[in-house]
Amino acid sequence: MNKRNTTLALIAVFVLATPAHAQQAGSVTFVSGDVRAERQPIATLLKGDSVLVKDTVITGAASRAQLLMIDGAKIVIRPDSRIVIEEYAYAAAASGTGSATVSSSDDSSIISLVKGGFRSITGAIGKENPSNYEVRTDGGVLGIRGTDFAVLFCSSDCGSAPGVSAGSPVPDGLYIMVTDGTIVFRNAVADIEVNAGEFVFIPLATRQPERLDTTPPVFLDDSDLRFDPGADDDRPPTGFNSALAIRREPDGSESDSSDSDSGGQDGSSKGTPEQAIIGIDQNGNPVDLTPGSLPDPTNRSITYSSGPLGAADATFSGTLDNLPGQYQLDGSNNLTGFDNMYPTPFGPDIADFDIGSSANVETGFDSMTVMRWGRWSGGVATITLSDGSDASQDLGSQSLHWVSGPESAAPPVLPITGVANYTLVGATSPTDNLGNVGVLGDATFRADFTNMLVDSTLLININGFTWSATGSGSIGAGAQLPAHLFQGLYGTVTITDGAGAVSNGRGVFSGFFSEPGPTSDPSYPGGVGLTYSLQDQGGTNVSVSGAAAFGNP
């Protein structure tokens, strides 16, 4: 990637720690798309892989996974979800008998739902020791009595659903659907039972459970929560190996695309087609593929946050418009390399960032704004400064959040008047420097193009604390940046613990505007990419960072 001089914005920081664990909780019986286990190092999960206690299992957009746990429980995880296997112990599996006759009061199953949703048919633990079975969510705790149930947590990320009027957001909160048996739900507000055929909604705002008369729209025709016939049998794994990531050989049920390439695998030419071959690129635009290769890439705006990094000891974030050759993408067009600023004791430098041995997790895509987002985690990211010196960063105990804009021949031209309010369309989960992963409960973004100012708010729940941030910043020249970039400060940051104690903090954000989308008002940029970092100044030095994408002005 090439270097160039430019005036940049500094801002944001966070750390994510993932300890290694070796106790098996189950295995993967079905995978579709991008499914990963966040451990040290991060593992891409395939059919037959082990799932371990303390694993955070993440499904990407349009991705699913089905798990068979050691007690015979089945779990199907829907797209764009995150669950943590906090505890999973079953005496019968540990003894190698696989028999339900071997039972122990120490058997336990505790799973936390951080984001998205899953459906589960409980196994022996739920039947023999129901008091030792829990599903923990931000809305409360679920216990079970021999149950087939589904849960879905919405936090400004469920979009519109069938049965909801066009453009209407799905209300934020926890949705519960019981197909068989009984769920016992409890939180600080209520303690209720949900029986087969019943539905309950727990709003984030009040946490007061509401019984629903009809199926919630988010569960209508939800093929993401189906169990795949033949993906497993009903027997729990026996004689399991507790070593990390035990993998079975693929069963060959999925064809290798390289074997079906009719164009030949020896690189030989078959001549120029008589008729033009037109494809569609990741931005939804027609592409002439007749020459046999993709056209050269164009510019992309990229914003990121990470830290501690270089000379930054607290908050850090950067935004830059990358020219062709200054960024790299993987096969799914997720960011694997880019140019951006790096904090040194002498000021910001332009550095090459490469994903190295790290992995992209929580990747997302919005088809209207054509923005993508994710974070690098685990392994080591390769960072090379402009003088060639190595500043590589170990991401085993922290991550790097990013948002990339659509390819464009030139930056968008911003309006000179008017005000636009943007809606959150996607985000990475906020993380702190203690290894916790939280939920972005709400975020807003407002652009005043008349005065070239921006306003941003965040509401984050993480590790039992609620972070609320309000801030403002400048667009373009006001921040000594190119016209479509912005940066700002969160002047008001409050951190509230479970007992109501409040401390104050500070924060920063930066980002970019992208071109008008296919359905947005052409008078305004169609999307906004933003990265942020907050820090508690109450003596804890805890920092929280993340990335967010906005659209629909």
C-alpha positions in Angstrom: 0.0 0.0 0.0 1.2 3.5 -0.9 1.9 6.4 1.4 0.8 10.0 1.2 0.8 13.0 3.5 -2.5 14.3 4.8 -3.9 16.0 7.8 -5.7 13.4 10.0 -7.9 13.0 13.0 -6.7 11.3 16.1 -9.0 9.4 18.5 -10.1 5.9 20.2 -8.9 2.8 22.2 -9.9 -0.6 23.6 -8.6 -4.0 24.7 -10.2 -7.4 24.4 -8.8 -10.4 26.2 -9.7 -14.0 25.4 -8.2 -16.7 27.6 -7.6 -20.2 26.3 -9.8 -23.0 27.6 -9.8 -26.7 26.9 -13.0 -28.2 28.3 -15.3 -29.3 25.5 -19.0 -28.3 25.6 -20.1 -29.8 22.3 -19.5 -30.0 18.6 -20.6 -28.3 15.4 -23.0 -30.3 13.3 -23.9 -27.7 10.7 -22.3 -24.5 9.4 -23.4 -22.0 6.8 -21.4 -18.9 6.1 -18.9 -17.3 8.5 -19.0 -18.8 12.0 -16.1 -18.3 14.5 -15.2 -19.2 18.1 -13.6 -16.3 19.8 -10.8 -17.9 21.8 -7.0 -17.7 21.7 -6.4 -18.0 18.8 -9.7 -17.3 17.1 -11.0 -20.3 15.2 -13.2 -20.5 12.2 -15.7 -23.3 12.9 -16.5 -26.1 10.5 -18.7 -29.1 10.8 -17.1 -31.5 13.3 -15.2 -28.9 15.2 -15.3 -28.8 19.0 -17.0 -26.0 20.9 -15.3 -25.2 24.2 -16.4 -23.8 27.6 -15.8 -20.1 27.6 -16.0 -19.9 23.8 -17.8 -16.9 22.3 -19.5 -18.3 19.2 -20.1 -15.6 16.6 -22.2 -15.9 13.4 -21.7 -13.4 10.6 -24.4 -11.8 8.4 -26.4 -14.5 6.5 -24.6 -17.2 8.5 -25.9 -20.0 10.8 -24.5 -22.7 13.0 -26.0 -25.8 14.7 -24.4 -27.3 17.8 -24.8 -30.7 19.5 -23.8 -30.3 23.2 -22.3 -33.0 25.4 -25.6 -33.7 27.1 -27.5 -34.0 23.8 -28.9 -30.5 23.8 -29.2 -28.9 20.3 -28.7 -25.2 19.6 -29.2 -23.4 16.3 -27.7 -19.9 16.2 -29.2 -17.4 13.8 -27.2 -14.9 11.7 -25.4 -11.9 13.2 -25.5 -13.4 16.7 -23.1 -13.8 19.6 -23.4 -16.4 22.4 -21.0 -17.2 25.3 -20.8 -20.7 26.7 -20.1 -19.6 30.3 -20.4 -23.1 31.8 -21.1 -26.6 30.4 -20.4 -29.7 32.5 -22.1 -33.1 32.2 -20.9 -36.1 34.3 -22.2 -38.8 31.9 -20.2 -37.3 29.0 -17.1 -36.9 31.2 -17.3 -40.6 32.2 -17.4 -41.6 28.5 -20.7 -43.5 29.0 -23.0 -41.0 27.3 -25.7 -42.4 29.5 -28.3 -40.3 31.2 -28.2 -42.7 34.2 -25.0 -41.1 35.3 -26.1 -37.8 36.8 -24.4 -35.3 39.1 -25.5 -32.2 41.0 -22.5 -30.5 39.5 -23.9 -30.8 35.9 -24.5 -27.3 34.6 -25.4 -25.4 31.5 -25.0 -21.6 31.5 -25.2 -19.7 28.2 -25.2 -15.9 27.7 -26.9 -14.4 24.7 -25.1 -11.1 24.0 -26.5 -10.4 20.5 -28.9 -11.9 18.0 -30.7 -15.1 18.9 -30.9 -18.9 19.0 -33.3 -21.8 19.3 -32.6 -24.8 21.6 -33.9 -28.2 22.4 -32.6 -28.9 25.8 -30.7 -32.1 26.7 -30.1 -34.2 29.8 -29.0 -31.3 32.0 -32.2 -29.4 31.5 -34.3 -32.5 32.1 -32.3 -34.0 35.1 -31.0 -30.8 36.7 -33.2 -27.9 35.5 -32.1 -25.7 38.4 -28.6 -25.9 36.9 -29.6 -24.6 33.5 -29.7 -20.9 32.6 -29.7 -18.6 29.6 -28.5 -15.2 30.6 -29.5 -12.1 28.6 -29.4 -8.4 29.1 -33.2 -8.5 29.8 -33.1 -11.3 32.4 -32.4 -15.0 33.1 -34.3 -18.0 31.6 -34.6 -21.3 33.3 -36.2 -24.4 31.6 -38.2 -27.5 32.2 -37.6 -29.9 29.2 -38.1 -27.3 26.5 -37.9 -26.4 22.8 -37.6 -22.6 22.8 -36.2 -19.7 20.9 -34.9 -16.3 22.1 -33.9 -13.2 20.2 -32.3 -10.0 21.5 -33.0 -6.9 19.5 -30.9 -3.8 20.1 -31.4 -1.5 17.1 -30.1 -4.3 14.9 -33.2 -6.5 13.9 -34.3 -4.2 11.1 -37.9 -4.4 9.8 -39.6 -7.8 9.9 -42.6 -9.5 8.3 -45.8 -8.0 9.7 -44.1 -4.7 10.5 -44.9 -1.7 8.3 -42.2 -0.7 5.9 -39.5 1.3 7.5 -40.7 0.6 11.0 -38.0 -0.6 13.4 -38.5 -3.7 15.5 -38.9 -2.7 19.2 -35.7 -3.3 21.2 -35.8 -6.0 23.8 -35.8 -9.7 24.4 -38.3 -12.0 22.5 -39.2 -15.5 23.8 -41.0 -18.2 21.9 -41.8 -21.6 23.5 -42.6 -24.6 21.3 -42.6 -27.3 23.9 -42.3 -27.4 27.7 -42.0 -24.3 29.9 -39.6 -21.4 30.3 -39.2 -19.7 33.6 -38.1 -16.1 33.1 -36.9 -13.8 35.9 -35.4 -10.3 36.2 -35.5 -7.5 38.8 -39.0 -6.6 37.7 -40.9 -9.9 37.4 -40.8 -13.7 37.6 -43.1 -15.4 35.1 -43.7 -18.8 33.3 -43.9 -19.0 29.5 -45.6 -22.2 28.3 -45.7 -24.0 24.9 -47.4 -21.9 22.3 -46.8 -18.6 24.2 -44.8 -15.6 23.4 -43.3 -12.9 25.6 -41.5 -9.6 25.0 -39.3 -7.9 27.5 -38.7 -4.2 26.4 -35.2 -2.9 27.1 -36.7 0.4 28.5 -38.9 -1.0 31.2 -37.8 -4.7 31.5 -41.5 -5.5 32.3 -42.5 -8.7 30.5 -45.4 -8.4 28.1 -47.4 -11.5 27.0 -48.2 -11.3 23.2 -51.4 -12.7 21.6 -49.7 -13.5 18.3 -46.4 -14.6 17.0 -43.9 -11.7 17.2 -43.0 -10.4 13.7 -39.3 -11.3 14.3 -40.3 -15.0 14.5 -42.5 -15.1 11.4 -41.1 -17.4 8.7 -37.8 -17.3 10.4 -35.9 -20.1 8.6 -32.8 -19.0 10.5 -34.1 -20.8 13.6 -34.8 -24.1 12.0 -33.0 -27.3 12.9 -31.5 -29.0 9.8 -32.7 -32.6 9.4 -29.8 -35.1 9.3 -27.3 -32.5 10.6 -26.8 -34.6 13.7 -28.1 -37.6 15.7 -29.7 -37.5 19.1 -26.7 -39.0 20.9 -24.4 -36.7 22.9 -20.7 -37.1 22.0 -19.0 -39.7 24.0 -15.3 -40.2 24.8 -14.7 -36.7 23.7 -11.2 -35.2 23.5 -10.8 -32.0 25.5 -7.9 -30.7 23.4 -8.5 -27.4 21.7 -10.5 -27.4 18.4 -10.7 -31.2 17.6 -11.9 -31.3 14.0 -13.5 -34.1 12.1 -12.9 -34.5 8.4 -15.5 -32.8 6.1 -18.2 -35.2 5.0 -17.9 -34.0 1.4 -21.6 -33.0 1.3 -20.6 -29.6 0.0 -19.1 -29.4 -3.5 -15.8 -27.7 -4.1 -16.4 -24.8 -6.4 -13.0 -25.3 -8.0 -14.1 -28.7 -9.2 -17.0 -27.2 -11.2 -15.0 -24.5 -12.9 -15.8 -25.2 -16.6 -13.2 -22.7 -17.6 -10.4 -25.2 -16.9 -7.9 -25.1 -14.1 -4.7 -24.9 -16.1 -5.1 -21.2 -16.8 -5.6 -21.9 -20.5 -7.6 -19.4 -22.5 -10.9 -20.4 -24.2 -11.0 -17.3 -26.4 -13.0 -14.1 -26.1 -16.8 -14.7 -25.6 -18.9 -13.7 -28.5 -21.4 -12.1 -26.1 -20.4 -9.7 -23.3 -20.5 -11.1 -19.8 -21.9 -8.7 -17.3 -21.7 -9.2 -13.6 -22.8 -7.2 -10.5 -20.1 -5.9 -8.1 -20.5 -5.6 -4.3 -21.9 -2.1 -4.8 -24.7 -3.4 -7.0 -23.3 -1.9 -10.1 -22.9 -3.7 -13.5 -19.3 -4.9 -14.2 -18.0 -6.0 -17.6 -16.3 -9.4 -17.0 -15.7 -10.1 -20.7 -11.9 -9.5 -20.5 -11.8 -12.2 -17.8 -10.8 -10.0 -14.9 -12.4 -7.5 -12.6 -11.9 -3.8 -13.2 -9.4 -1.9 -11.1 -10.7 -0.9 -7.7 -11.4 2.8 -6.8 -11.3 4.8 -3.6 -12.7 3.8 -0.3 -13.2 5.8 2.9 -12.1 3.9 6.0 -12.4 4.7 9.7 -11.0 2.6 12.5 -10.4 2.6 16.3 -8.0 0.6 18.4 -5.7 0.8 21.3 -3.6 1.2 23.3 -1.7 1.9 20.2 1.7 3.5 19.8 1.9 6.8 21.7 -1.9 6.8 22.4 -2.6 5.8 26.0 -6.3 6.3 26.2 -8.6 7.1 23.2 -7.7 6.8 19.6 -9.5 6.7 16.2 -8.5 7.6 12.6 -10.3 8.2 9.3 -8.7 8.3 5.9 -9.7 8.1 2.2 -7.8 5.2 0.7 -6.8 5.2 -2.9 -6.5 2.0 -5.0 -3.5 0.1 -3.7 -3.9 1.6 -0.2 -6.4 -1.0 1.0 -7.0 -4.8 0.7 -10.1 -6.9 0.9 -10.9 -10.6 1.3 -13.2 -12.6 -0.8 -16.2 -11.2 1.0 -15.0 -7.6 0.6 -14.2 -7.3 4.3 -11.2 -5.1 5.1 -7.9 -6.9 5.6 -5.5 -4.0 5.0 -5.5 -0.2 4.8 -3.5 3.0 5.2 -4.3 5.1 8.2 -2.7 7.2 10.8 -0.7 5.8 13.7 0.1 7.8 16.9 3.8 8.4 17.5 5.5 10.6 20.1 6.2 13.1 17.3 2.6 13.2 16.0 0.5 11.1 13.7 2.2 9.0 11.0 0.7 7.2 8.0 1.1 3.5 8.5 0.2 0.3 6.6 -2.2 -1.9 8.6 -2.5 -5.5 7.6 -4.7 -8.2 9.3 -1.7 -10.5 9.6 -2.6 -13.6 11.7 -5.7 -11.8 13.2 -9.2 -12.7 12.1 -12.2 -10.6 11.0 -15.2 -11.1 13.4 -18.6 -9.5 13.6 -18.5 -8.5 9.9 -21.6 -6.9 8.6 -22.9 -5.3 5.4 -25.8 -2.8 4.6 -27.0 -3.0 1.0 -28.5 0.5 1.0 -25.4 2.4 2.1 -23.0 -0.3 0.8 -20.9 0.0 3.9 -19.2 -2.8 5.7 -17.9 -3.2 9.2 -16.1 -5.6 11.5 -13.2 -5.9 13.9 -9.8 -7.7 13.8 -9.3 -9.9 16.8 -6.7 -12.5 17.9 -3.3 -13.0 16.4 -1.0 -10.2 15.4 -1.8 -7.3 13.1 1.1 -6.2 11.0 1.7 -2.4 11.1 4.5 -0.7 9.2 5.3 2.9 9.7 6.3 5.3 6.9 10.0 4.9 7.6 9.7 1.1 7.3 9.9 0.4 11.1 7.7 -2.4 12.5 4.9 -1.4 14.9 3.0 -4.7 14.7 0.2 -5.1 17.3 -0.7 -8.2 19.3 -4.5 -8.4 19.1 -4.8 -11.3 21.6 -5.7 -8.7 24.3 -7.4 -6.0 22.2 -9.1 -5.5 18.8 -9.3 -3.1 15.9 -12.8 -1.9 14.8 -13.4 -0.7 11.3 -16.0 0.7 8.9 -15.4 0.9 5.1 -17.4 2.9 2.6 -18.4 1.9 -1.0 -15.9 2.1 -3.8 -16.1 5.5 -5.5 -14.1 7.3 -8.2 -14.2 10.4 -6.0 -15.4 11.4 -2.5 -19.0 12.5 -2.2 -19.9 16.2 -2.7 -21.5 17.5 0.5 -24.5 19.9 0.5 -23.8 23.4 1.8 -27.1 23.7 3.7 -29.6 21.5 5.5 -29.8 19.1 8.4 -30.0 15.3 8.2 -30.7 12.8 10.9 -29.2 9.3 10.3 -30.4 5.9 11.6 -28.2 3.2 12.9 -28.0 0.3 10.4 -25.2 -1.8 11.8 -22.4 -1.9 14.4 -19.7 -4.0 16.1 -20.3 -5.0 19.7 -18.6 -2.4 22.0 -15.7 -3.9 24.0 -13.8 -2.7 27.0 -10.1 -3.2 27.9 -11.1 -5.8 30.6 -12.1 -8.4 27.9 -15.9 -7.7 28.2 -18.2 -7.6 25.2 -21.3 -5.4 25.4 -24.3 -4.2 23.5 -24.8 -0.9 21.7 -28.3 -0.1 23.0 -28.8 3.0 20.9 -26.8 5.5 18.8 -27.8 8.6 16.9 -26.0 10.8 14.4 -27.1 14.3 13.1 -25.3 16.4 10.5 -25.8 20.1 10.2 -24.4 20.9 6.7 -25.2 24.6 7.0 -22.7 25.0 9.9 -20.6 21.9 9.0 -21.1 20.3 12.4 -22.1 16.8 13.6 -23.7 15.5 16.8 -23.4 11.9 18.1 -24.9 10.0 21.0 -24.2 6.5 22.3 -25.9 4.2 24.9 -23.9 1.1 25.8 -24.4 -1.7 28.2 -21.3 -3.6 29.2 -20.1 -5.6 32.2 -23.0 -4.4 34.4 -22.3 -0.7 33.5 -24.3 1.7 31.4 -22.3 4.2 29.4 -24.0 7.3 28.0 -22.2 9.7 25.7 -23.1 12.9 24.0 -20.8 14.9 21.7 -20.2 17.1 18.7 -17.6 17.7 16.1 -16.7 19.4 12.8 -16.9 18.4 9.2 -14.1 18.9 6.7 -12.1 22.1 6.9 -13.4 22.8 10.4 -11.5 19.8 11.6 -8.6 20.3 9.1 -9.7 17.3 7.2 -10.9 16.5 3.6 -14.4 17.7 3.0 -16.3 14.4 3.6 -14.5 13.4 6.8 -15.3 14.5 10.4 -14.1 14.2 13.9 -15.5 15.1 17.3 -15.3 14.9 21.1 -17.9 13.3 23.5 -18.0 16.2 26.0 -20.5 14.4 28.3 -19.8 10.8 29.2 -21.5 9.2 32.3 -20.9 5.7 33.5 -23.6 4.2 35.9 -23.1 0.9 37.8 -25.8 -1.5 38.9 -26.1 0.3 42.2 -26.7 3.6 40.6 -23.3 5.1 41.3 -22.2 7.5 38.6 -18.7 8.4 37.3 -17.7 10.7 34.5 -15.5 10.1 31.4 -14.4 11.4 28.1 -14.6 10.2 24.5 -13.8 10.8 20.9 -15.2 9.8 17.5 -14.3 10.1 13.8 -15.7 9.0 10.5 -16.8 9.7 6.9 -19.8 10.4 4.7 -20.5 8.2 1.7 -22.5 8.8 -1.5 -26.3 9.0 -1.6 -27.8 5.5 -1.5 -30.3 4.1 -4.0 -33.3 4.9 -1.8 -32.0 7.9 0.2 -32.6 11.6 -0.4 -30.1 12.5 -3.2 -29.5 15.9 -1.5 -27.6 14.2 1.3 -24.8 11.6 1.7 -26.5 8.2 2.0 -24.3 6.8 4.7 -22.1 7.6 7.7 -19.3 5.4 9.0 -18.2 6.2 12.6 -15.7 4.7 15.1 -15.6 5.8 18.7 -13.7 5.4 22.0 -14.8 6.3 25.6 -12.8 6.3 28.8 -13.8 6.3 32.5 -11.9 9.0 34.3 -13.2 7.9 37.7 -9.9 6.2 38.4 -10.6 2.8 36.7 -9.1 3.8 33.4 -11.6 1.4 31.7 -12.1 2.3 28.0 -14.8 1.2 25.6 -14.6 1.3 21.8 -16.6 0.2 18.8 -17.8 1.0 15.3 -21.2 2.0 13.9 -22.8 2.6 10.4 -25.7 4.9 9.8 -28.0 5.5 6.9 -31.5 6.6 5.8 -31.1 10.4 6.1 
